[in-house]
Amino acid sequence: MGPSCAHPASTPLSGSSPRSASQAVPASSSFLQGWTQVGPICRTVSDAVYVLEAIAGYDPRDAEATRMASQYIPEGGYRQFLNIDGVRGKRIGILRKDFFRFPSGSIQENVFEEHFNTMRQLGAILVDNLEIPSMKVINDAVQSGERALMLAEFKLSLNSYLSELATTPVKSLSDIIDFNNNHPVEERTTEFGQSYLVQSEATNGIGPTEERAIVKLNELCKEGLEKIMLVNRLDAIVAPGASAHSLLAIGGYPAITVPAGYGSDGIPFAICFGGLKGSEPTLIEISYSFEQATKVRRPPVLQHSSV
């Protein structure tokens, strides 16, 4: 379960990603196996939990990563935590600085304050004005080391994945880059480019630079979210939309995004509940209880256009 917190639908994501990891591109390094994988994007928390139950588990094709993830799967599955009173008694930390920065009197500011009041009325204990140390470093992929590590890992994982495919016109990242160069119109390379792919292709596995990045990211995790959760005895943290995606992703921490409201232009925005590894049951309880109490989501209106 992990951060695609930007999506307005309910989105359980798993930092200790289960079988879903092998359905995409398996992680290969020991550090990145704990990194987050995008989980199901669904209409409701309940729908997402049902999908999570289907994809969670051990996969021999991605053995090391999913063996680690399997230890967090609760006996009896995840559906038992769809508890309408699940937020009661939970300690939830509000990451006020660096996250809830909205213009005074804005729709977002008012909506989130209403939601905080709703959580209190439901029995939650909110711990306000919390701050994550080194957030500027965490949000800067170059400073944190995340960029260097991801570039190296992407090549390793993609090449491993492609090598197992029985029928494919490309067998490596290098092949993909060549394919894009040979089909610039179809792949829209002028519009999107492929600088990330080229940078990744230039890497040579997990070396000293990447090892230093791993050490730094681990330290940012321990002195960041893990410390603030333990010191304040929190069950979860709350942040708007995708604002905490880097904070959660670097430690493989789970998160669930739930619809929070709609801007003046009708575009939805979300609220994200996150926690430490293995806290999916607690996050499901909190997010489901919140969702049922607020009922924010509106089915999208599809606009048909003539060709």
Stockholm file with secondary structure:
# STOCKHOLM 1.0

chainA/1-307         MGPSCAHPASTPLSGSSPRSASQAVPASSSFLQGWTQVGPICRTVSDAVYVLEAIAGYDPRDAEATRMASQYIPEGGYRQFLNIDGVRGKRIGILRKDFFRFPSGSIQENVFEEHFNTMRQLGAILVDNLEIPSMKVINDAVQSGERALMLAEFKLSLNSYLSELATTPVKSLSDIIDFNNNHPVEERTTEFGQSYLVQSEATNGIGPTEERAIVKLNELCKEGLEKIMLVNRLDAIVAPGASAHSLLAIGGYPAITVPAGYGSDGIPFAICFGGLKGSEPTLIEISYSFEQATKVRRPPVLQHSSV
#=GR chainA/1-307 SS CCCCTTCSSBEEEBSSCCTHHHHSCCCCSTTGGGSCBCCCCBSSHHHHHHHHHHHCSCCGGGHHHHHHHHTTSCTTCSGGGCCTTTTTTCEEEECTTTTCCCCTTCHHHHHHHHHHHHHHHTTCEEECSCCCTTHHHHTCHHHHSHHHHHHHHHHHHHHHHHHTCSSCSCCSHHHHHHHHHHCTTTTTHHHHCCHHHHHHHTCCSSCHHHHHHHHHHHHHHIIIIIHHHHHTTCSEEEEETTTTHHHHHTTTCCEEEEEEEECTTSCEEEEEEECSTTCHHHHHHHHHHHHHHHCCCCCCCCCCCCC
#=GC SS_cons         CCCCTTCSSBEEEBSSCCTHHHHSCCCCSTTGGGSCBCCCCBSSHHHHHHHHHHHCSCCGGGHHHHHHHHTTSCTTCSGGGCCTTTTTTCEEEECTTTTCCCCTTCHHHHHHHHHHHHHHHTTCEEECSCCCTTHHHHTCHHHHSHHHHHHHHHHHHHHHHHHTCSSCSCCSHHHHHHHHHHCTTTTTHHHHCCHHHHHHHTCCSSCHHHHHHHHHHHHHHIIIIIHHHHHTTCSEEEEETTTTHHHHHTTTCCEEEEEEEECTTSCEEEEEEECSTTCHHHHHHHHHHHHHHHCCCCCCCCCCCCC
//
